[in-house]
Amino acid sequence: MFNRPTRRRFLQQTASIAAGIGYISSSASGQSTAPSGKLNVAIIGVAGRGADNMGQVAATENIVALCDIDDRQLKRTGSRFPDAKQYTDFRELLADPKGIDAVVISTTDHTHASASVRAMLKGLHVYSEKPLGHTVGEARLVRETYLARKDKIATQMGTQIHADDNYRRVVEAIQAGVIGNVTEAHVWCNRFSNQGPVPKGAAPVPAYLNWDMWLGPAPFRDYQNGIMPGNLTWNRYWDFGNGILGDMGSHLIDLPYWALGLQFPDTCEADAPEANPEIYPDRMTITWTHPKRGSGAHEQACKVVWYDGKAKPSELLGVNVAGHGIGALFVGDKGKLLADYDRRSIMLLDGSKAVEPAPTIAKSLGHHKEWLAAAKGTKTDTLCNFDFSGKLIEHNLLGVVAHRTGKKIEWDAKNLKATNAPEADKFIHKTYRKGWELPTNQV
């Protein structure tokens, strides 16, 4: 996920996960198909994030199937798990997943929903890298598919920092009213999308690569060396990702979304260069307005503002944020709270020293361990399940719709419609290549 010194720390945390979220059975049959009680896990995407995710689950579970579009990576990983069946097409793997309990999906963003929905329809537990969907419509579909089966399957989106203590302490402070009623949350990331020229023409497809399978549901285009290497290249193309917002927004907007108990926004607007039909801009500011929450004197509307790339602020509402390459600033009627992954500071308007509440959200078992324990039915469901994560990603990707439409979107969440912009439908949903349609007419 991130090349940060704390990543191993928060992945290795051990203790009990938060109480109060209903227990679920371990699978459609209520138990692992493996005689040892271990889960039989299929890995879709074995390199990069996939290698890290696989390492986290292979320590305690059985790896029984491997899928990748890169023959080199598939053979290399297959040598570690010689009994695992090998696939190039995850659709084939998921068509008849006999002997498989769970699947880990670490592919490119534009195939997450395709694999996740197919797996859930087969009754499999699913761990998927973020974001859950490539469009608002896909995020909704993934969430609804999970909700229809939530008592039988365990799900988790790869927002690893959600398991970290610092995030949990921030959530507790906000929800305890330490800075009062929060009406604004500002979130930023200094990473920006490379605005180099879009590759043209065709290059020879490497012998080890199944290019057509990598494209998956995306429109066909010729192979180019400049598209694939790493998520900072393919991710900037609308056909495959949603730039910095789709990527880092999943981790960073997660904090205010969780702390403020947000649901669906009323409006969303973007401030960025004119939309390019191919790639994400080099700067983006998105503002979502949320309806009033709470009751009586505590009833408050809220806005969330996102900044990335060249739009990353150095000062916000009198707070110097230059030293935080990523972060969030909560604004309440009693003060402000500034946080990033590792740090938090509270500034009260009356100048007094803030007293944080006693912890109420218990330490995590560890991000991946939460999912494994939930899949086995030994612990409660995950905090990043596809209900919470589906709403988060739907919220975030509405910012892409506003940018590409060029309008302030008035959002009808119930009907998945921009009521003032019917032309937004083509960005809320997408067209799939033949053979890659999702098993529903909702996307």
N, C-alpha and C positions, 0 to 999 in steps of 0.2 A: 504494500500500500504506500507507505512513506519511508524514505530513507532517513529515519529519525532515531536518535539513541533510545527513545522510550518505547519503540514498537515492541521489542521483545518483552519488555517489562509488562506492558498491559496485556499481551497475548498469554503470558505465563501466570497471571494472577490466579490465585486459588482461594475459594471460599464459597459460601452459599449465594445464590442469586436472589434477586428481590422476590419477596413473597407477594401473594395476593393475585396472581394470574393463574387461571384455571389449569388443572392438570390435564394432560392429553395422553392417549394411548400411544404406544411406540410405533405402530404401523397399522395398516388396514387390518392385519390379523392380530394386532395387539402384542406381537413379539418379533424379535429379530429372526430372520430365516436361518441365520448361522447357528449351528449347534453350540458354539462357544458362548453365545450371548452377545458376541460382537456384531456390529452392523456390517453388512456387505455393501460396500460403497463403490459407485461408479464415478470416475473423474472425467469431466468434459473440459478439456483445456489443461494440458499437463505442464506447461512452462510458464515463466513469469509469475503472475499472481497465482496461477494454477499450481505451480510447484510449491509455493508457500502454503497454500490451503491444503494441498495433498499431504504435505509434511505434518500439518497439525492433526489431521484425522488418521493418518497411517500409523501413528504412534500407538493407537489403541484399537483400531478397527481393521477389517479385512478389505483390501483393495481388490475388487474382482473384475473391473472393467476400466479400460482406458480409451479415450477418444481425443484425437487431435488431427489437424489438417497438415501438420508438419511431420513428415516421415522420420526425420532425424530425431525430433523430440519424442515421438511415439516409441521408436526403437530403443532410445536411451532409457526412457522410463520403463519400458517393457522388460528391460534386463533386470530391473530392481524387483519387478512383480511378474515373474515368468508365467504364473498361472492365470493372470488377468487376461480376459479377452480384449482384443484390440479392434477399434473402429475408427473410421475417418468421418462418418456421417452420424451425428448424434440422433438423427431421426430414426435410423436403423436400430441403434442401441435402445431407444426408448419405445420402439414399436412393440417389443416383446421383452421387457426387463425381468425375465424369470430369474429368481435367485438374487435379485438386487433389492436392498431396503432403502437406499438413500443415494442421492446424487449431489456432487459438488460441481457448480457451473462457473468457470472462470474464462469465458470466451470474450469476444469483443461485444460492446454494448448493444449492437443491433441484433444480436442473437440471444440475449439473456431471456427475453420473454418467450421466444420460440421454444427454447429448451425447458424453461421452468414450467410453462403451462402443460406441455406434453408429459413431463415427469409427474406433476401433481395429478393429472387425469388418470395416471396409472397407480396412484396411491403411494407414491414415493415421498420420503422426506427430502426437502430441497434446501441446499445452501447455494445462494447465488451472489456473485459479485455485484457491486453497485454499478449503475442504477438498475432497478428491476426491469425497467422498460426503456425503449428507445423513443416512445411517444407518450403523451398523456393518456391516449387510449390504451396503449399496452400496459401502462402502470395500473390503470383501473382493472383491466382484464386479469392481470396477475393477482391483484388483491381479491377480486371477486371469486376467482378460481380457488384461492386459498380459503376464503371464508366459508365456502360451501363444504370444505373438508377439514376445517380447523380442529375438530375433535379427533381426527385420525392421523394427521401428519404434522410434523414440526418443520418450521421454515425459519430462515435467517438470511438477512442481507448483509453483505460484507462491509458494514460500517464498524470496523474494529474498535475505533476510539470510543464507541458507545459503552464499551466495557471498562473504560478507564475511570479511576477514582475521581479525577479532577472534574470531568463532565458531570458526574453524579453529585458532587458537592455543589456545583453551580446550579443544577436543577433544584436541589433542596433549598438553596438560598432564595432563588426566585420564587419558588412555590410557597415558601414560608413568609414572603412579603418583606424580606430584609431591605429591599429598595423601594418598597411600596407597590402601587399598581403600575405595571409596565405597559407603556403605550407605544414604544418603539424598540426594535432590535435591528442593529446594523451588523452585517456579516461581510467579510472580505477575504480575498485571496490574491496574492501578488503574482501568481503564475499567469502567463498570458499566451494566447494562441499565436503560433507562428503564421505570419501573413505572407510567406514566400509564395512564389507563383505556383499555381496548380499544375501538376505534371500533365503533359500532353503526349499523345502518341502511345505506342506499345513497346514494352520491353519483354525479353524472353522470360517466361515463367520458370523459376528454379525447379529442377527435377524433383526436389523433395517436397514441393508445395502443391497442395490441391487448391488452386486459386478459386475455382468455381465454388467449392465448398466454403472457402473463407468468405466469399461474397454473400453466400446464403440468401436471405430474403432481399438483399439490396439490388438495385438495378445493375445489370452487367456493365462493367467497364474493363478496359484492358489493364493488364498488370503494369504497375509502375514501381520502381524501387523506392520512391519517396513516400509511398502511402503506408506501408505496413510497419516499419520498425518502431515498436513502442507505442504506448497510448497517446503520446504527445504529437504523433503524426496522424494516424488514422482518426483519432478522436476529434480532430478539428473539422472533419468532413461531415456534413449533415447526413450523408448516406450511412455513416457508421457510428457516429457519436453526437454528443451535444456540447463539445468543448469543455471549458473550465466549469461552467455551471452544472452540466451533467455529471462531471467527474468529481471535482472537489466540493461542489455544492451539496452532494450527498452526505459528506462528512461534516461540513461546517454549518449548514442550515439545520442539520439534525439537532444541534444544541438548542436553539430557540424554539424549534418545532416541538421538542420534547418538554422543555422547561415551561413553555407557555400553554401547553395542551392545545396546540392549534389544530384546526381541521382544514376546511376548504376556504380559499379566499373569495372575497366579493369581486375584487378587481386586480388587474395586473398590468403594469406598463413597463416599457423598456426605454432606456436612454443609451444609444450606441450608434456607431456609424450605420449608414444605410445597409440593410441586409444584403449579404453576398449569397447568391444561389447555391454556392458550393461549400463555403467554409464559415466557421465561427469568427466573430470580430476580435480585434485586438484589445478591446475594452468593452465592458458591459456593466450597466447599472440597472437593476430590476427592482421595482417596488410593488409589493403585494399589500393590499389592505384586507384586514380580517374583520369579521363582524364582532359585535360586542360579546364579551364573555363575563361570567360572574353574575352578580345580582346586586340591586340596590346601589349603594355608594361605591361598591367595588366593580360595578359594571363598566367595562372599558373596551373600546375598540383598539385595534393594534395594527401597526404596519411593520413589515419586514423589508429591509433594503439590502440588496446584494451588490457588491462591487468586485470586479476582477480585472486583471491585466493592468493597463494604463489608468484605469479608473480607480485603482486601489487608493484609498485616502491616507493622508499622513496625520490628519487632525479631524476629529468628529465631535461636534457639540462641546468644544472646550477640552476634549481629552486627546492627548498625544498618543497616536496609535502607530507611529512610524516604526517603533521597535518590534511590532508584531506583524510579521509577514502574512500570517493568517490570524483570524480572530473574530470575536463577537463583542459588541457593546450593547448592553441592555440599559434602557432609559426608563426609570420609574419616577414617581412623584416624590420619592424620598431620597433618591440618589441614583448612582450608576454602577454597573458591574461590568468590568472588562475581563475577558477570558480568552485563552487559546487552549491548545491541547494540554499544556503542562502548568499554566499559571492562571491565577485569578486575583483580582483586586476589587475592593468595594470602596466607593467614594460617596459618603452620605452628605446631603446638602447642609446639614447642621454642623458638619465638621467633627462629629463624634466618631468613635471607633465602632465599626460594625461588629456585631456578634453573630457568627454563623450558627445555624441550628444544629442540633445533634443529628448525626447521620440517620436517615430513614431508609435509604436505598442501600441494601447490603452489597458487599463486594461481589464481584462477578467470579464465577468459576473459571473464567477465561472465555474469550469470545467464541471460539470454536467449541469449547467444552459445554457451553450453554446449549448449543444446538444438539450436540451428541447426547447429552443427558436428557433433553426433551424428547428426542427421537426414541430413546430407550424407555421413556415413561418414568424415569427415576427422579426427575426434577420438573419444575414448572416450565411453561412455554417461554420462548426467548423474548427479550425486550425489543429485538429488531425483527420481529416476525413480519410476514408480508402484509398484515393489516396496517400496522404502524408505518412500515417502510413504503408500502404502496401509496398511501396518502402523501407521505413526504415527497416521493418522486413525482407524483402527479402535480403537486404544488410547484415543485421546482421547474419542471419542464413546461409549465404554463408560461414561464418567462421566455422560453424559446419561441412559443407561439406568438407572444406579444411582439417580440423582436422581429420575427419573420413576417408577421402581418403588418407591422408598422402602426398598430393601433393600441390604445388602452383597452384592454379586454374587460368586458363586463361578464362575469363568469356565472353560469348556471351549472353548478356541480352535479345536481341531480340528473340532469339530462346531458351532461358532458358537452355543453354548447357555449360558444361565445355569442351571447344574444345580440350584440351590436356588430358582429363581424362574421357573417356566414362563410366568408372566404377563409376563415381560420380552420375550417374542417379539414383541409388538406394537410395541415400541420398537426392537428390533434390526432389524426389517424394517418395511416400511410398505405401505399399500394405495395403488395408483395409479389415477388417473382413467382411464376407458375411452379407449383410443387412445394412452395414455402409458406402457403397461406396458413394462418393459425386456425385451430379447430373451433372457430366461432365466427359470427358475423358482426361482432361488437367492435372490431378494430379496423 
